[in-house]
Amino acid sequence: MLKILSNRTFLLFFIGNIISLIGFGFNLIAVSWLVLEETNSEFALGKIMAVATMPGLLLALIAGIIIDKVNRKWLLVNLDIFRLVVVSVFIYLLNTNGFNLSILYPVAMLMGLGNSLFWPTAQAFVQELVDDEDYFSANALLSASYQVGSLLGAGMGGFIVHFYGPISALYFNALAYFVSGVFIALAPFTSKHSDKDSEGILIALSKGFIFLKDKTGVLFLGLTTILSDIAIWGALSVLTITISKEIFLKGSWGYGLMDGMYGFGALLSTVAIAKTVAIIGRKKALLLCYSVAGICCFISPLTSTIYVAGVAYFFMGLHNNAARIIIRTLFMEIIPNRIMGRVQTIFGVYTRIMMLSSALMAGYITEQYDPFKGMGFASAHYALALIGIIIIIKIHKFKNEIFK
């Protein structure tokens, strides 16, 4: 890992990505708290989270082509600037007109647009920066940047919302996007892309479909294991703050504690997973990770205090992110860089459809029944990911394709 961090381009991107994700954490908790405080409706929050995924779903058809054809560094910088402008306009509207749910819908859509391009671009950018033998370490560091950003964004954001209000958190959100853009802009980089022809969208997309048609094991792996991410980005984006507010009565700081503990566990996984894989292998590690993450998700609202729930979130983050590192490494090893964006596009469409459905369903179940049933629904995501790994191990063709 130290070898990769000695690369000035990767280091500046790494720092910029952390700061960008800190901003995202501030934004998530500020918006979530605004919606729950003003509407007192988990279903309304679910709709906001679902709306945030819609532009990504629409953009996904061309996102991979964009990522594969442009300079990825400057795309990341421009996306930081775009989100800075959106948040700044939202702050202005809140200060002048007050909260209005109808204003939040287009803001959520525009932020979702920026996020849906930034994250896959970052992954493809990392793949372009490092050699094949460094994929695992690079994935661990990329994941570490996500978790440090999540840990600091959620933790500090929760306390700032609690003591100073959500608008103050949005100011920090805007500042984070500005600083992130500066760091990434300073990273020396020359694109190595050779695939800059003028092929049409359908032809470009077909390359991703053709690849997955030939690699059905990769397709099945993606469709099932992505559900563990859907649990976090979909169902738990609604449920975590609801648990803090309604079960433990701790409000926004409790949300910051739980989300921060998840991020802390996920951060430690970037160090622990390499040793774990070396001892038990990737297959057993994935089985362990999805099992523990699902159990921790299920029991978290049943615990005696929010601090114990935070411990459950810590272990959920530790194991879920460890599994994510393994899966992302497998994808980098199997999927050629020249079509990585187009394959990500296909998985991105699926991911956003599932995120939209998961957030809406979690909000509906929680509002109509209770948060305990909502968390049972979230836990089912991990169970399906676990079943997917079991099937891959049992089917000889899939096993040979994925675990070479």
C-alpha positions in Angstrom: 0.0 0.0 0.0 2.8 2.4 0.8 4.2 1.9 -2.7 0.9 3.1 -4.2 0.7 6.1 -1.9 4.1 7.1 -3.0 2.5 7.8 -6.4 1.8 11.5 -6.2 -1.2 11.3 -8.5 -2.8 8.5 -6.5 -2.0 10.3 -3.2 -3.7 13.6 -4.3 -6.7 11.7 -5.7 -6.9 9.6 -2.5 -7.0 12.8 -0.3 -9.4 14.5 -2.6 -11.7 11.5 -2.6 -11.8 11.4 1.2 -12.7 15.0 1.4 -15.4 14.6 -1.3 -16.9 11.8 0.7 -16.8 13.8 3.9 -18.9 16.3 2.0 -21.3 13.5 1.0 -21.6 12.4 4.6 -22.5 16.0 5.7 -25.1 16.2 2.9 -26.7 12.8 3.7 -27.3 13.5 7.3 -28.4 17.2 6.8 -31.0 16.2 4.1 -32.2 13.2 6.1 -32.7 15.2 9.2 -34.4 18.1 7.4 -36.9 15.6 5.9 -37.7 13.7 9.1 -37.9 16.9 11.2 -40.2 18.7 8.7 -42.4 15.9 7.5 -42.0 13.2 10.3 -42.4 10.6 7.5 -40.0 7.8 6.8 -41.8 7.2 3.5 -41.1 10.8 2.5 -37.4 10.2 3.3 -37.5 7.0 1.2 -38.9 8.9 -1.7 -36.1 11.5 -1.5 -33.5 8.8 -1.4 -35.3 7.1 -4.4 -35.4 10.4 -6.3 -31.6 10.7 -5.8 -31.1 7.5 -7.6 -33.3 8.3 -10.6 -30.9 10.5 -12.6 -28.2 7.9 -12.2 -30.6 5.3 -13.6 -31.3 7.6 -16.7 -27.7 8.6 -17.1 -26.4 5.1 -16.6 -27.0 4.2 -20.3 -24.3 6.6 -21.3 -22.3 7.0 -18.1 -19.9 4.1 -18.9 -19.2 5.5 -22.3 -18.4 8.9 -20.9 -16.1 7.4 -18.3 -14.3 5.3 -20.8 -13.8 8.2 -23.4 -12.9 11.3 -21.4 -10.1 12.3 -19.1 -11.2 10.8 -15.8 -9.3 13.2 -13.6 -11.0 16.2 -15.0 -14.3 14.5 -15.0 -13.9 14.0 -11.2 -12.9 17.7 -10.8 -15.9 18.9 -12.8 -18.3 16.7 -10.8 -17.0 18.2 -7.6 -17.7 21.7 -9.0 -21.1 20.7 -10.2 -22.1 19.4 -6.7 -20.6 22.5 -5.1 -22.9 24.7 -7.2 -26.0 22.6 -6.4 -25.4 22.6 -2.7 -24.7 26.3 -2.7 -28.0 27.1 -4.5 -29.8 24.8 -2.0 -28.3 26.7 0.9 -29.4 30.0 -0.6 -33.0 28.8 -1.1 -33.2 27.4 2.5 -31.9 30.8 3.9 -34.3 32.9 1.8 -37.4 30.7 1.4 -37.2 28.1 4.2 -37.6 24.4 3.8 -39.9 23.2 1.0 -40.0 19.5 0.1 -40.8 20.3 -3.6 -37.4 22.1 -3.8 -35.6 19.2 -2.3 -36.7 16.8 -5.0 -34.8 18.5 -7.9 -31.8 19.1 -5.5 -31.7 15.4 -4.7 -31.9 14.5 -8.4 -29.0 16.8 -9.3 -26.9 15.6 -6.4 -27.7 12.0 -7.4 -26.6 12.8 -10.9 -23.2 14.0 -9.7 -22.7 11.1 -7.3 -23.8 8.5 -9.9 -20.9 9.6 -12.2 -18.3 10.4 -9.5 -18.1 7.0 -7.8 -17.7 4.7 -10.9 -15.3 7.3 -12.4 -13.2 7.1 -9.3 -13.0 3.3 -9.5 -12.1 3.3 -13.2 -9.5 6.1 -12.5 -7.8 3.9 -9.9 -7.7 1.0 -12.3 -6.0 3.2 -14.8 -3.4 4.5 -12.3 -2.0 1.2 -10.9 -0.5 -2.0 -12.3 -2.4 -5.3 -12.3 -0.6 -6.7 -9.3 -1.6 -3.7 -7.2 -5.3 -4.0 -7.8 -6.0 -5.6 -4.4 -4.0 -2.9 -2.5 -5.5 -0.1 -4.6 -9.0 -1.4 -3.9 -8.2 -1.5 -0.2 -7.0 2.1 -0.3 -9.9 3.3 -2.4 -12.3 1.6 0.1 -10.3 3.2 2.9 -10.9 6.6 1.4 -14.6 5.9 1.3 -14.7 4.7 4.9 -12.6 7.6 6.3 -14.9 10.0 4.4 -18.0 8.2 5.7 -16.6 8.0 9.2 -15.7 11.7 9.4 -18.7 12.9 7.4 -21.3 11.0 9.3 -19.6 11.5 12.7 -18.9 15.2 12.5 -22.1 15.8 10.5 -24.3 14.2 13.1 -22.8 16.4 15.9 -23.0 19.6 13.7 -26.6 19.0 12.9 -27.4 18.3 16.5 -25.7 21.4 17.9 -25.8 23.9 15.0 -28.5 22.6 12.6 -28.5 21.0 9.1 -27.8 24.2 7.2 -24.4 24.5 9.0 -23.7 21.0 7.9 -24.5 21.9 4.3 -21.9 24.8 4.4 -19.3 22.2 5.3 -20.6 20.0 2.5 -20.0 22.8 -0.1 -16.6 23.5 1.3 -15.6 19.8 1.1 -16.5 19.6 -2.6 -14.4 22.7 -3.3 -11.3 21.4 -1.5 -11.7 18.0 -3.1 -11.7 19.5 -6.5 -8.5 21.4 -5.8 -6.6 18.3 -4.6 -7.7 16.2 -7.6 -6.9 19.0 -10.0 -3.4 19.2 -8.7 -2.8 15.5 -9.4 -0.4 15.1 -12.4 -2.1 12.8 -14.9 -2.1 12.1 -18.6 -4.8 9.8 -19.8 -3.7 6.5 -21.4 -7.0 5.9 -23.2 -6.7 4.6 -26.7 -10.5 3.9 -27.1 -11.5 7.4 -28.3 -13.2 6.5 -31.6 -16.6 7.8 -32.5 -18.6 4.6 -32.1 -22.3 5.0 -31.4 -23.9 4.5 -28.0 -25.6 1.2 -29.0 -22.3 -0.2 -30.3 -20.4 0.9 -27.2 -23.0 -0.5 -24.8 -23.1 -3.8 -26.8 -19.5 -4.4 -25.8 -20.5 -4.5 -22.1 -23.4 -6.9 -22.9 -21.3 -9.1 -25.0 -18.7 -9.4 -22.3 -21.3 -10.3 -19.7 -22.9 -12.8 -22.1 -19.6 -14.6 -22.3 -18.9 -14.2 -18.5 -22.2 -15.3 -17.0 -20.4 -16.0 -13.7 -19.4 -12.3 -13.5 -23.0 -11.3 -14.3 -24.4 -13.5 -11.5 -21.7 -12.4 -9.1 -22.6 -8.7 -9.7 -26.4 -9.2 -9.6 -26.2 -10.9 -6.2 -23.4 -9.3 -4.3 -24.4 -5.8 -5.3 -27.4 -6.4 -3.0 -25.1 -5.9 0.0 -24.4 -2.4 -1.2 -28.1 -1.9 -1.8 -28.7 -2.6 1.9 -26.4 0.4 2.8 -27.3 2.8 0.0 -31.0 1.9 -0.1 -32.8 0.5 2.9 -30.3 1.6 5.6 -30.2 5.2 4.2 -33.7 5.4 5.5 -33.6 3.1 8.5 -30.4 4.2 10.4 -31.6 7.7 11.2 -35.1 6.3 12.0 -33.7 3.8 14.5 -31.7 6.5 16.2 -34.7 8.8 16.3 -37.5 6.4 17.2 -36.0 3.4 19.0 -33.1 4.9 20.9 -34.4 8.5 21.0 -30.9 10.0 20.2 -31.7 12.1 17.1 -29.0 13.2 14.7 -26.0 12.6 16.9 -27.1 9.0 17.4 -27.2 8.6 13.6 -23.7 10.1 13.4 -22.5 7.6 16.0 -24.0 4.5 14.2 -22.9 5.6 10.8 -19.5 6.6 12.1 -19.1 3.2 13.8 -20.0 1.5 10.4 -17.3 3.6 8.7 -14.7 2.8 11.4 -15.3 -0.9 11.0 -15.2 -0.6 7.2 -11.9 1.3 7.5 -10.3 -1.4 9.6 -11.4 -4.0 7.0 -9.0 -2.4 4.5 -6.2 -3.7 6.7 -7.7 -6.9 8.0 -9.1 -8.4 4.8 -5.7 -9.1 3.2 -4.6 -11.2 6.2 -8.0 -12.9 6.3 -7.9 -13.8 2.6 -4.3 -15.1 3.0 -5.5 -17.5 5.8 -8.9 -18.7 4.6 -9.1 -17.7 0.9 -11.6 -15.5 -0.9 -14.5 -17.9 -1.0 -14.6 -18.6 2.7 -14.0 -14.9 3.4 -17.0 -13.9 1.4 -19.2 -16.5 3.1 -18.1 -15.3 6.5 -18.5 -11.6 5.7 -22.0 -11.7 4.3 -23.2 -14.0 7.2 -21.8 -11.7 9.9 -23.0 -8.5 8.2 -26.5 -9.8 7.9 -26.7 -11.0 11.5 -25.4 -7.6 12.8 -27.9 -5.7 10.6 -30.8 -7.8 12.0 -29.9 -7.5 15.7 -28.9 -3.8 15.7 -32.4 -2.4 16.5 -32.9 -5.2 19.2 -29.9 -4.1 21.3 -30.3 -2.4 24.7 -28.6 0.9 23.9 -27.5 2.9 20.9 -23.9 2.2 21.9 -24.4 -1.6 21.5 -26.2 -0.9 18.2 -23.1 1.1 17.2 -21.0 -2.0 17.9 -23.3 -4.0 15.7 -22.8 -1.4 13.0 -19.1 -1.6 13.5 -19.0 -5.3 12.7 -21.5 -4.9 9.9 -19.1 -2.3 8.3 -16.1 -4.4 9.0 -17.5 -7.5 7.2 -19.5 -5.8 4.5 -16.7 -3.6 3.3 -14.2 -6.6 3.4 -16.5 -8.4 1.0 -16.8 -5.3 -1.2 -13.0 -5.1 -1.5 -12.8 -8.8 -2.6 -15.6 -8.3 -5.1 -14.2 -5.1 -6.6 -10.8 -6.8 -6.9 -12.3 -9.7 -8.7 -14.0 -7.3 -11.1 -10.8 -5.5 -11.8 -9.0 -8.8 -12.5 -11.6 -10.1 -14.8 -13.0 -7.0 -16.6 -10.6 -5.3 -19.0 -10.0 -1.6 -18.3 -11.1 -0.5 -21.8 -14.7 -1.6 -21.1 -14.8 -1.3 -17.4 -17.0 1.8 -17.6 -19.5 0.0 -19.9 -19.8 -3.0 -17.7 -20.2 -0.7 -14.7 -23.0 1.0 -16.7 -25.0 -2.2 -16.9 -24.5 -3.0 -13.2 -25.2 0.7 -12.5 -28.7 0.5 -14.1 -29.5 -2.6 -12.0 -28.0 -1.0 -8.8 -30.1 2.1 -9.1 -33.3 0.3 -9.8 -32.7 -1.8 -6.7 -31.7 1.2 -4.7 -34.8 3.0 -5.6 -37.0 0.0 -4.8 -35.1 -0.7 -1.5 -35.3 2.8 -0.2 -39.0 3.1 -1.0 -39.8 -0.4 0.4 -37.8 0.3 3.6 -39.6 3.6 4.2 -43.0 2.0 3.5 -42.4 -1.0 5.8 -41.1 1.2 8.6 -44.0 3.7 8.4 -46.7 1.0 8.0 -45.3 -1.4 10.5 -42.2 -0.6 12.5 -38.4 -0.2 12.2 -37.8 -3.8 13.3 -39.5 -5.2 10.3 -37.7 -2.7 8.2 -34.3 -4.0 9.5 -35.4 -7.5 8.7 -36.0 -6.4 5.1 -32.5 -4.8 5.1 -30.9 -8.0 6.5 -32.5 -10.0 3.6 -30.2 -8.2 1.2 -27.2 -9.8 2.9 -28.9 -13.2 2.9 -29.3 -13.0 -0.9 -25.7 -12.0 -1.4 -24.6 -15.0 0.7 -26.8 -17.3 -1.3 -25.3 -15.9 -4.5 -21.8 -16.8 -3.3 -22.9 -20.3 -2.3 -24.4 -20.9 -5.8 -21.2 -19.6 -7.5 -19.1 -22.0 -5.4 -21.4 -24.9 -6.2 -21.6 -24.4 -9.9 -18.3 -25.5 -11.5 -18.4 -23.1 -14.4 -19.1 -20.1 -12.2 -16.5 -21.1 -9.7 -13.7 -21.5 -12.3 -14.6 -18.2 -13.9 -14.6 -16.2 -10.7 -12.1 -17.9 -8.4 -9.3 -18.8 -10.8 
